Structures are given as C-alpha cells and as structure tokens.
C-alpha cells in the first residue's frame, strides 16, 4: 500500500470521526506531529505500529484503509 493511500485514508477516517490531530493523539498515544506526517505522506521515522494504533482508535482494522 502506498504512503499516499495510507495518509489520505487515515485523514478521511479521522475527519469522519470529527477528530483533530490533538484529539486523535490523546486517544491513540501517537504524537500529533506524527499523525500530521503520516497524513502528509512523510513517513520518515514512522512505523506500522503507529498506523495500527491510529486505525484501531478510529474503530477500524488495518485493511479498512484500502476502502476509506
């Protein structure tokens, strides 16, 4: 899965839940700056654990990113 698809899908899921970066960061334990980087397709120093935590907090499973 490309970084662009992951970033776009994560942003779409976050917005559907009505959360901003700070709210999702508090809920997931992932730094708001890291969330921003993922959504902007800047994956330097980002690992799949961060993405899985974010997706789980948004009530989805990792494969749901393909469908978002």
N, CA, C and O atoms as a Maestro MAE file, in Angstrom:
{
 s_m_m2io_version
 :::
 2.0.0
}

f_m_ct {
 s_m_title
 :::
 protein
 m_atom[272] {
  # First column is atom index #
  i_m_mmod_type
  r_m_x_coord
  r_m_y_coord
  r_m_z_coord
  i_m_residue_number
  s_m_chain_name
  s_m_pdb_residue_name
  s_m_pdb_atom_name
  i_m_atomic_number
  :::
  1 25 0.846 -1.166 0.000 1 A "UNK " " N  " 7
  2 3 0.000 0.000 0.000 1 A "UNK " " CA " 6
  3 2 0.893 1.231 0.000 1 A "UNK " " C  " 6
  4 15 1.864 1.291 0.755 1 A "UNK " " O  " 8
  5 25 0.584 2.194 -0.820 2 A "UNK " " N  " 7
  6 3 1.437 3.373 -0.919 2 A "UNK " " CA " 6
  7 2 1.218 4.322 0.253 2 A "UNK " " C  " 6
  8 15 0.169 4.314 0.896 2 A "UNK " " O  " 8
  9 25 2.223 5.132 0.511 3 A "UNK " " N  " 7
  10 3 2.134 6.123 1.580 3 A "UNK " " CA " 6
  11 2 1.013 7.115 1.312 3 A "UNK " " C  " 6
  12 15 0.357 7.584 2.242 3 A "UNK " " O  " 8
  13 25 0.794 7.431 0.057 4 A "UNK " " N  " 7
  14 3 -0.259 8.381 -0.304 4 A "UNK " " CA " 6
  15 2 -1.627 7.831 0.075 4 A "UNK " " C  " 6
  16 15 -2.452 8.548 0.641 4 A "UNK " " O  " 8
  17 25 -1.870 6.567 -0.233 5 A "UNK " " N  " 7
  18 3 -3.159 5.955 0.093 5 A "UNK " " CA " 6
  19 2 -3.348 5.884 1.600 5 A "UNK " " C  " 6
  20 15 -4.424 6.202 2.108 5 A "UNK " " O  " 8
  21 25 -2.317 5.471 2.315 6 A "UNK " " N  " 7
  22 3 -2.418 5.383 3.776 6 A "UNK " " CA " 6
  23 2 -2.713 6.756 4.372 6 A "UNK " " C  " 6
  24 15 -3.622 6.900 5.190 6 A "UNK " " O  " 8
  25 25 -1.949 7.756 3.965 7 A "UNK " " N  " 7
  26 3 -2.146 9.104 4.504 7 A "UNK " " CA " 6
  27 2 -3.523 9.652 4.214 7 A "UNK " " C  " 6
  28 15 -4.177 10.206 5.098 7 A "UNK " " O  " 8
  29 25 -3.965 9.502 2.984 8 A "UNK " " N  " 7
  30 3 -5.284 10.005 2.594 8 A "UNK " " CA " 6
  31 2 -6.395 9.272 3.355 8 A "UNK " " C  " 6
  32 15 -7.330 9.899 3.854 8 A "UNK " " O  " 8
  33 25 -6.287 7.955 3.439 9 A "UNK " " N  " 7
  34 3 -7.311 7.157 4.108 9 A "UNK " " CA " 6
  35 2 -7.377 7.476 5.594 9 A "UNK " " C  " 6
  36 15 -8.464 7.593 6.160 9 A "UNK " " O  " 8
  37 25 -6.223 7.614 6.223 10 A "UNK " " N  " 7
  38 3 -6.199 7.933 7.649 10 A "UNK " " CA " 6
  39 2 -6.842 9.294 7.909 10 A "UNK " " C  " 6
  40 15 -7.618 9.449 8.852 10 A "UNK " " O  " 8
  41 25 -6.522 10.263 7.080 11 A "UNK " " N  " 7
  42 3 -7.110 11.589 7.236 11 A "UNK " " CA " 6
  43 2 -8.627 11.526 7.077 11 A "UNK " " C  " 6
  44 15 -9.366 12.144 7.844 11 A "UNK " " O  " 8
  45 25 -9.079 10.784 6.085 12 A "UNK " " N  " 7
  46 3 -10.515 10.664 5.842 12 A "UNK " " CA " 6
  47 2 -11.224 10.013 7.032 12 A "UNK " " C  " 6
  48 15 -12.290 10.468 7.445 12 A "UNK " " O  " 8
  49 25 -10.637 8.957 7.579 13 A "UNK " " N  " 7
  50 3 -11.223 8.295 8.745 13 A "UNK " " CA " 6
  51 2 -11.256 9.231 9.950 13 A "UNK " " C  " 6
  52 15 -12.254 9.289 10.669 13 A "UNK " " O  " 8
  53 25 -10.171 9.958 10.168 14 A "UNK " " N  " 7
  54 3 -10.104 10.894 11.302 14 A "UNK " " CA " 6
  55 2 -11.178 11.967 11.182 14 A "UNK " " C  " 6
  56 15 -11.864 12.282 12.154 14 A "UNK " " O  " 8
  57 25 -11.319 12.524 9.985 15 A "UNK " " N  " 7
  58 3 -12.306 13.578 9.771 15 A "UNK " " CA " 6
  59 2 -13.734 13.054 9.910 15 A "UNK " " C  " 6
  60 15 -14.602 13.764 10.417 15 A "UNK " " O  " 8
  61 25 -13.987 11.829 9.469 16 A "UNK " " N  " 7
  62 3 -15.321 11.228 9.617 16 A "UNK " " CA " 6
  63 2 -15.704 11.097 11.083 16 A "UNK " " C  " 6
  64 15 -16.877 11.206 11.439 16 A "UNK " " O  " 8
  65 25 -14.707 10.863 11.929 17 A "UNK " " N  " 7
  66 3 -14.939 10.756 13.375 17 A "UNK " " CA " 6
  67 2 -15.006 12.124 14.048 17 A "UNK " " C  " 6
  68 15 -15.308 12.216 15.238 17 A "UNK " " O  " 8
  69 25 -14.727 13.180 13.299 18 A "UNK " " N  " 7
  70 3 -14.785 14.529 13.839 18 A "UNK " " CA " 6
  71 2 -13.648 14.858 14.788 18 A "UNK " " C  " 6
  72 15 -13.816 15.658 15.708 18 A "UNK " " O  " 8
  73 25 -12.499 14.249 14.571 19 A "UNK " " N  " 7
  74 3 -11.350 14.461 15.448 19 A "UNK " " CA " 6
  75 2 -10.289 15.315 14.769 19 A "UNK " " C  " 6
  76 15 -10.078 15.221 13.560 19 A "UNK " " O  " 8
  77 25 -9.626 16.150 15.565 20 A "UNK " " N  " 7
  78 3 -8.457 16.859 15.050 20 A "UNK " " CA " 6
  79 2 -7.211 16.079 15.461 20 A "UNK " " C  " 6
  80 15 -7.310 15.059 16.142 20 A "UNK " " O  " 8
  81 25 -6.040 16.558 15.047 21 A "UNK " " N  " 7
  82 3 -4.799 15.848 15.355 21 A "UNK " " CA " 6
  83 2 -4.621 15.638 16.857 21 A "UNK " " C  " 6
  84 15 -4.287 14.540 17.301 21 A "UNK " " O  " 8
  85 25 -4.842 16.680 17.621 22 A "UNK " " N  " 7
  86 3 -4.619 16.616 19.067 22 A "UNK " " CA " 6
  87 2 -5.545 15.594 19.724 22 A "UNK " " C  " 6
  88 15 -5.116 14.826 20.585 22 A "UNK " " O  " 8
  89 25 -6.803 15.586 19.320 23 A "UNK " " N  " 7
  90 3 -7.757 14.644 19.902 23 A "UNK " " CA " 6
  91 2 -7.385 13.196 19.584 23 A "UNK " " C  " 6
  92 15 -7.444 12.324 20.450 23 A "UNK " " O  " 8
  93 25 -7.003 12.954 18.335 24 A "UNK " " N  " 7
  94 3 -6.606 11.592 17.968 24 A "UNK " " CA " 6
  95 2 -5.311 11.209 18.672 24 A "UNK " " C  " 6
  96 15 -5.140 10.055 19.066 24 A "UNK " " O  " 8
  97 25 -4.409 12.152 18.832 25 A "UNK " " N  " 7
  98 3 -3.154 11.885 19.541 25 A "UNK " " CA " 6
  99 2 -3.430 11.472 20.986 25 A "UNK " " C  " 6
  100 15 -2.847 10.509 21.482 25 A "UNK " " O  " 8
  101 25 -4.311 12.195 21.651 26 A "UNK " " N  " 7
  102 3 -4.650 11.868 23.041 26 A "UNK " " CA " 6
  103 2 -5.306 10.501 23.141 26 A "UNK " " C  " 6
  104 15 -5.038 9.745 24.075 26 A "UNK " " O  " 8
  105 25 -6.147 10.188 22.199 27 A "UNK " " N  " 7
  106 3 -6.878 8.923 22.199 27 A "UNK " " CA " 6
  107 2 -5.975 7.734 21.873 27 A "UNK " " C  " 6
  108 15 -6.143 6.651 22.435 27 A "UNK " " O  " 8
  109 25 -5.022 7.936 20.969 28 A "UNK " " N  " 7
  110 3 -4.199 6.826 20.476 28 A "UNK " " CA " 6
  111 2 -2.842 6.689 21.155 28 A "UNK " " C  " 6
  112 15 -2.260 5.605 21.179 28 A "UNK " " O  " 8
  113 25 -2.344 7.785 21.704 29 A "UNK " " N  " 7
  114 3 -0.999 7.767 22.268 29 A "UNK " " CA " 6
  115 2 0.078 8.041 21.230 29 A "UNK " " C  " 6
  116 15 1.269 7.968 21.532 29 A "UNK " " O  " 8
  117 25 -0.338 8.356 20.004 30 A "UNK " " N  " 7
  118 3 0.595 8.684 18.932 30 A "UNK " " CA " 6
  119 2 0.691 10.206 18.856 30 A "UNK " " C  " 6
  120 15 -0.332 10.890 18.831 30 A "UNK " " O  " 8
  121 25 1.892 10.732 18.819 31 A "UNK " " N  " 7
  122 3 2.125 12.174 18.787 31 A "UNK " " CA " 6
  123 2 1.375 12.839 17.632 31 A "UNK " " C  " 6
  124 15 1.330 12.299 16.526 31 A "UNK " " O  " 8
  125 25 0.787 14.011 17.887 32 A "UNK " " N  " 7
  126 3 0.049 14.741 16.850 32 A "UNK " " CA " 6
  127 2 0.934 15.072 15.656 32 A "UNK " " C  " 6
  128 15 0.461 15.057 14.520 32 A "UNK " " O  " 8
  129 25 2.190 15.365 15.887 33 A "UNK " " N  " 7
  130 3 3.120 15.655 14.789 33 A "UNK " " CA " 6
  131 2 3.300 14.426 13.900 33 A "UNK " " C  " 6
  132 15 3.392 14.545 12.678 33 A "UNK " " O  " 8
  133 25 3.349 13.251 14.515 34 A "UNK " " N  " 7
  134 3 3.473 12.015 13.747 34 A "UNK " " CA " 6
  135 2 2.228 11.784 12.899 34 A "UNK " " C  " 6
  136 15 2.329 11.372 11.743 34 A "UNK " " O  " 8
  137 25 1.060 12.047 13.466 35 A "UNK " " N  " 7
  138 3 -0.194 11.909 12.713 35 A "UNK " " CA " 6
  139 2 -0.176 12.836 11.510 35 A "UNK " " C  " 6
  140 15 -0.539 12.430 10.406 35 A "UNK " " O  " 8
  141 25 0.234 14.053 11.711 36 A "UNK " " N  " 7
  142 3 0.316 15.015 10.620 36 A "UNK " " CA " 6
  143 2 1.266 14.524 9.527 36 A "UNK " " C  " 6
  144 15 0.958 14.619 8.339 36 A "UNK " " O  " 8
  145 25 2.407 14.005 9.934 37 A "UNK " " N  " 7
  146 3 3.381 13.494 8.961 37 A "UNK " " CA " 6
  147 2 2.795 12.351 8.137 37 A "UNK " " C  " 6
  148 15 2.974 12.304 6.920 37 A "UNK " " O  " 8
  149 25 2.105 11.445 8.790 38 A "UNK " " N  " 7
  150 3 1.501 10.320 8.081 38 A "UNK " " CA " 6
  151 2 0.484 10.821 7.062 38 A "UNK " " C  " 6
  152 15 0.480 10.388 5.910 38 A "UNK " " O  " 8
  153 25 -0.370 11.729 7.494 39 A "UNK " " N  " 7
  154 3 -1.412 12.246 6.606 39 A "UNK " " CA " 6
  155 2 -0.831 13.036 5.437 39 A "UNK " " C  " 6
  156 15 -1.452 13.139 4.379 39 A "UNK " " O  " 8
  157 25 0.366 13.594 5.636 40 A "UNK " " N  " 7
  158 3 1.011 14.364 4.571 40 A "UNK " " CA " 6
  159 2 2.030 13.523 3.806 40 A "UNK " " C  " 6
  160 15 2.854 14.050 3.058 40 A "UNK " " O  " 8
  161 25 1.959 12.211 4.007 41 A "UNK " " N  " 7
  162 3 2.774 11.245 3.261 41 A "UNK " " CA " 6
  163 2 4.265 11.352 3.562 41 A "UNK " " C  " 6
  164 15 5.092 11.002 2.720 41 A "UNK " " O  " 8
  165 25 4.611 11.827 4.739 42 A "UNK " " N  " 7
  166 3 6.008 11.938 5.155 42 A "UNK " " CA " 6
  167 2 6.256 10.851 6.201 42 A "UNK " " C  " 6
  168 15 6.070 11.079 7.397 42 A "UNK " " O  " 8
  169 25 6.670 9.691 5.755 43 A "UNK " " N  " 7
  170 3 6.774 8.535 6.633 43 A "UNK " " CA " 6
  171 2 8.140 8.327 7.255 43 A "UNK " " C  " 6
  172 15 8.400 7.261 7.814 43 A "UNK " " O  " 8
  173 25 9.014 9.306 7.175 44 A "UNK " " N  " 7
  174 3 10.327 9.158 7.785 44 A "UNK " " CA " 6
  175 2 10.139 8.990 9.297 44 A "UNK " " C  " 6
  176 15 9.468 9.804 9.931 44 A "UNK " " O  " 8
  177 25 10.716 7.960 9.861 45 A "UNK " " N  " 7
  178 3 10.644 7.653 11.299 45 A "UNK " " CA " 6
  179 2 9.238 7.283 11.774 45 A "UNK " " C  " 6
  180 15 8.929 7.443 12.955 45 A "UNK " " O  " 8
  181 25 8.394 6.797 10.883 46 A "UNK " " N  " 7
  182 3 7.056 6.334 11.261 46 A "UNK " " CA " 6
  183 2 7.033 4.832 11.033 46 A "UNK " " C  " 6
  184 15 7.482 4.352 9.991 46 A "UNK " " O  " 8
  185 25 6.509 4.083 12.007 47 A "UNK " " N  " 7
  186 3 6.445 2.640 11.813 47 A "UNK " " CA " 6
  187 2 4.997 2.165 11.773 47 A "UNK " " C  " 6
  188 15 4.077 2.922 12.084 47 A "UNK " " O  " 8
  189 25 4.808 0.930 11.396 48 A "UNK " " N  " 7
  190 3 3.445 0.407 11.246 48 A "UNK " " CA " 6
  191 2 2.703 0.352 12.568 48 A "UNK " " C  " 6
  192 15 1.472 0.359 12.578 48 A "UNK " " O  " 8
  193 25 3.413 0.298 13.672 49 A "UNK " " N  " 7
  194 3 2.745 0.302 14.975 49 A "UNK " " CA " 6
  195 2 1.942 1.589 15.152 49 A "UNK " " C  " 6
  196 15 0.815 1.553 15.647 49 A "UNK " " O  " 8
  197 25 2.511 2.717 14.753 50 A "UNK " " N  " 7
  198 3 1.791 3.987 14.843 50 A "UNK " " CA " 6
  199 2 0.506 3.922 14.024 50 A "UNK " " C  " 6
  200 15 -0.563 4.316 14.493 50 A "UNK " " O  " 8
  201 25 0.620 3.431 12.820 51 A "UNK " " N  " 7
  202 3 -0.535 3.383 11.931 51 A "UNK " " CA " 6
  203 2 -1.592 2.435 12.484 51 A "UNK " " C  " 6
  204 15 -2.780 2.756 12.468 51 A "UNK " " O  " 8
  205 25 -1.179 1.291 12.965 52 A "UNK " " N  " 7
  206 3 -2.139 0.336 13.533 52 A "UNK " " CA " 6
  207 2 -2.844 0.914 14.763 52 A "UNK " " C  " 6
  208 15 -4.046 0.706 14.929 52 A "UNK " " O  " 8
  209 25 -2.132 1.626 15.616 53 A "UNK " " N  " 7
  210 3 -2.754 2.262 16.783 53 A "UNK " " CA " 6
  211 2 -3.797 3.285 16.352 53 A "UNK " " C  " 6
  212 15 -4.892 3.344 16.912 53 A "UNK " " O  " 8
  213 25 -3.451 4.084 15.358 54 A "UNK " " N  " 7
  214 3 -4.373 5.118 14.881 54 A "UNK " " CA " 6
  215 2 -5.628 4.501 14.273 54 A "UNK " " C  " 6
  216 15 -6.744 4.934 14.559 54 A "UNK " " O  " 8
  217 25 -5.440 3.505 13.449 55 A "UNK " " N  " 7
  218 3 -6.576 2.852 12.799 55 A "UNK " " CA " 6
  219 2 -7.481 2.210 13.852 55 A "UNK " " C  " 6
  220 15 -8.705 2.308 13.765 55 A "UNK " " O  " 8
  221 25 -6.885 1.563 14.832 56 A "UNK " " N  " 7
  222 3 -7.665 0.923 15.907 56 A "UNK " " CA " 6
  223 2 -8.469 1.964 16.686 56 A "UNK " " C  " 6
  224 15 -9.635 1.731 17.005 56 A "UNK " " O  " 8
  225 25 -7.863 3.096 16.991 57 A "UNK " " N  " 7
  226 3 -8.562 4.158 17.724 57 A "UNK " " CA " 6
  227 2 -9.715 4.751 16.916 57 A "UNK " " C  " 6
  228 15 -10.672 5.286 17.477 57 A "UNK " " O  " 8
  229 25 -9.609 4.647 15.610 58 A "UNK " " N  " 7
  230 3 -10.672 5.144 14.740 58 A "UNK " " CA " 6
  231 2 -11.739 4.088 14.492 58 A "UNK " " C  " 6
  232 15 -12.642 4.285 13.679 58 A "UNK " " O  " 8
  233 25 -11.629 2.957 15.204 59 A "UNK " " N  " 7
  234 3 -12.643 1.918 15.128 59 A "UNK " " CA " 6
  235 2 -12.595 1.097 13.855 59 A "UNK " " C  " 6
  236 15 -13.611 0.552 13.422 59 A "UNK " " O  " 8
  237 25 -11.425 1.007 13.258 60 A "UNK " " N  " 7
  238 3 -11.275 0.278 12.009 60 A "UNK " " CA " 6
  239 2 -10.208 -0.797 12.185 60 A "UNK " " C  " 6
  240 15 -9.575 -0.897 13.236 60 A "UNK " " O  " 8
  241 25 -10.023 -1.585 11.156 61 A "UNK " " N  " 7
  242 3 -8.905 -2.510 11.105 61 A "UNK " " CA " 6
  243 2 -7.997 -2.066 9.982 61 A "UNK " " C  " 6
  244 15 -8.423 -1.329 9.093 61 A "UNK " " O  " 8
  245 25 -6.762 -2.500 10.010 62 A "UNK " " N  " 7
  246 3 -5.759 -2.007 9.055 62 A "UNK " " CA " 6
  247 2 -6.211 -2.141 7.615 62 A "UNK " " C  " 6
  248 15 -5.969 -1.238 6.815 62 A "UNK " " O  " 8
  249 25 -6.854 -3.228 7.263 63 A "UNK " " N  " 7
  250 3 -7.281 -3.418 5.871 63 A "UNK " " CA " 6
  251 2 -8.370 -2.448 5.459 63 A "UNK " " C  " 6
  252 15 -8.607 -2.260 4.265 63 A "UNK " " O  " 8
  253 25 -9.042 -1.821 6.429 64 A "UNK " " N  " 7
  254 3 -10.057 -0.818 6.095 64 A "UNK " " CA " 6
  255 2 -9.463 0.402 5.413 64 A "UNK " " C  " 6
  256 15 -10.190 1.153 4.763 64 A "UNK " " O  " 8
  257 25 -8.167 0.619 5.543 65 A "UNK " " N  " 7
  258 3 -7.534 1.739 4.870 65 A "UNK " " CA " 6
  259 2 -7.689 1.640 3.357 65 A "UNK " " C  " 6
  260 15 -7.733 2.654 2.659 65 A "UNK " " O  " 8
  261 25 -7.770 0.424 2.865 66 A "UNK " " N  " 7
  262 3 -7.954 0.231 1.429 66 A "UNK " " CA " 6
  263 2 -9.309 0.743 0.963 66 A "UNK " " C  " 6
  264 15 -9.469 1.143 -0.190 66 A "UNK " " O  " 8
  265 25 -10.278 0.728 1.862 67 A "UNK " " N  " 7
  266 3 -11.648 1.057 1.489 67 A "UNK " " CA " 6
  267 2 -12.059 2.470 1.852 67 A "UNK " " C  " 6
  268 15 -13.109 2.936 1.410 67 A "UNK " " O  " 8
  269 25 -11.256 3.163 2.647 68 A "UNK " " N  " 7
  270 3 -11.633 4.501 3.127 68 A "UNK " " CA " 6
  271 2 -11.658 5.512 1.992 68 A "UNK " " C  " 6
  272 15 -11.955 6.685 2.217 68 A "UNK " " O  " 8
  :::
 }
 m_bond[271] {
  # First column is bond index #
  i_m_from
  i_m_to
  i_m_order
  :::
  1 1 2 1
  2 2 3 1
  3 3 4 2
  4 3 5 1
  5 5 6 1
  6 6 7 1
  7 7 8 2
  8 7 9 1
  9 9 10 1
  10 10 11 1
  11 11 12 2
  12 11 13 1
  13 13 14 1
  14 14 15 1
  15 15 16 2
  16 15 17 1
  17 17 18 1
  18 18 19 1
  19 19 20 2
  20 19 21 1
  21 21 22 1
  22 22 23 1
  23 23 24 2
  24 23 25 1
  25 25 26 1
  26 26 27 1
  27 27 28 2
  28 27 29 1
  29 29 30 1
  30 30 31 1
  31 31 32 2
  32 31 33 1
  33 33 34 1
  34 34 35 1
  35 35 36 2
  36 35 37 1
  37 37 38 1
  38 38 39 1
  39 39 40 2
  40 39 41 1
  41 41 42 1
  42 42 43 1
  43 43 44 2
  44 43 45 1
  45 45 46 1
  46 46 47 1
  47 47 48 2
  48 47 49 1
  49 49 50 1
  50 50 51 1
  51 51 52 2
  52 51 53 1
  53 53 54 1
  54 54 55 1
  55 55 56 2
  56 55 57 1
  57 57 58 1
  58 58 59 1
  59 59 60 2
  60 59 61 1
  61 61 62 1
  62 62 63 1
  63 63 64 2
  64 63 65 1
  65 65 66 1
  66 66 67 1
  67 67 68 2
  68 67 69 1
  69 69 70 1
  70 70 71 1
  71 71 72 2
  72 71 73 1
  73 73 74 1
  74 74 75 1
  75 75 76 2
  76 75 77 1
  77 77 78 1
  78 78 79 1
  79 79 80 2
  80 79 81 1
  81 81 82 1
  82 82 83 1
  83 83 84 2
  84 83 85 1
  85 85 86 1
  86 86 87 1
  87 87 88 2
  88 87 89 1
  89 89 90 1
  90 90 91 1
  91 91 92 2
  92 91 93 1
  93 93 94 1
  94 94 95 1
  95 95 96 2
  96 95 97 1
  97 97 98 1
  98 98 99 1
  99 99 100 2
  100 99 101 1
  101 101 102 1
  102 102 103 1
  103 103 104 2
  104 103 105 1
  105 105 106 1
  106 106 107 1
  107 107 108 2
  108 107 109 1
  109 109 110 1
  110 110 111 1
  111 111 112 2
  112 111 113 1
  113 113 114 1
  114 114 115 1
  115 115 116 2
  116 115 117 1
  117 117 118 1
  118 118 119 1
  119 119 120 2
  120 119 121 1
  121 121 122 1
  122 122 123 1
  123 123 124 2
  124 123 125 1
  125 125 126 1
  126 126 127 1
  127 127 128 2
  128 127 129 1
  129 129 130 1
  130 130 131 1
  131 131 132 2
  132 131 133 1
  133 133 134 1
  134 134 135 1
  135 135 136 2
  136 135 137 1
  137 137 138 1
  138 138 139 1
  139 139 140 2
  140 139 141 1
  141 141 142 1
  142 142 143 1
  143 143 144 2
  144 143 145 1
  145 145 146 1
  146 146 147 1
  147 147 148 2
  148 147 149 1
  149 149 150 1
  150 150 151 1
  151 151 152 2
  152 151 153 1
  153 153 154 1
  154 154 155 1
  155 155 156 2
  156 155 157 1
  157 157 158 1
  158 158 159 1
  159 159 160 2
  160 159 161 1
  161 161 162 1
  162 162 163 1
  163 163 164 2
  164 163 165 1
  165 165 166 1
  166 166 167 1
  167 167 168 2
  168 167 169 1
  169 169 170 1
  170 170 171 1
  171 171 172 2
  172 171 173 1
  173 173 174 1
  174 174 175 1
  175 175 176 2
  176 175 177 1
  177 177 178 1
  178 178 179 1
  179 179 180 2
  180 179 181 1
  181 181 182 1
  182 182 183 1
  183 183 184 2
  184 183 185 1
  185 185 186 1
  186 186 187 1
  187 187 188 2
  188 187 189 1
  189 189 190 1
  190 190 191 1
  191 191 192 2
  192 191 193 1
  193 193 194 1
  194 194 195 1
  195 195 196 2
  196 195 197 1
  197 197 198 1
  198 198 199 1
  199 199 200 2
  200 199 201 1
  201 201 202 1
  202 202 203 1
  203 203 204 2
  204 203 205 1
  205 205 206 1
  206 206 207 1
  207 207 208 2
  208 207 209 1
  209 209 210 1
  210 210 211 1
  211 211 212 2
  212 211 213 1
  213 213 214 1
  214 214 215 1
  215 215 216 2
  216 215 217 1
  217 217 218 1
  218 218 219 1
  219 219 220 2
  220 219 221 1
  221 221 222 1
  222 222 223 1
  223 223 224 2
  224 223 225 1
  225 225 226 1
  226 226 227 1
  227 227 228 2
  228 227 229 1
  229 229 230 1
  230 230 231 1
  231 231 232 2
  232 231 233 1
  233 233 234 1
  234 234 235 1
  235 235 236 2
  236 235 237 1
  237 237 238 1
  238 238 239 1
  239 239 240 2
  240 239 241 1
  241 241 242 1
  242 242 243 1
  243 243 244 2
  244 243 245 1
  245 245 246 1
  246 246 247 1
  247 247 248 2
  248 247 249 1
  249 249 250 1
  250 250 251 1
  251 251 252 2
  252 251 253 1
  253 253 254 1
  254 254 255 1
  255 255 256 2
  256 255 257 1
  257 257 258 1
  258 258 259 1
  259 259 260 2
  260 259 261 1
  261 261 262 1
  262 262 263 1
  263 263 264 2
  264 263 265 1
  265 265 266 1
  266 266 267 1
  267 267 268 2
  268 267 269 1
  269 269 270 1
  270 270 271 1
  271 271 272 2
  :::
 }
}
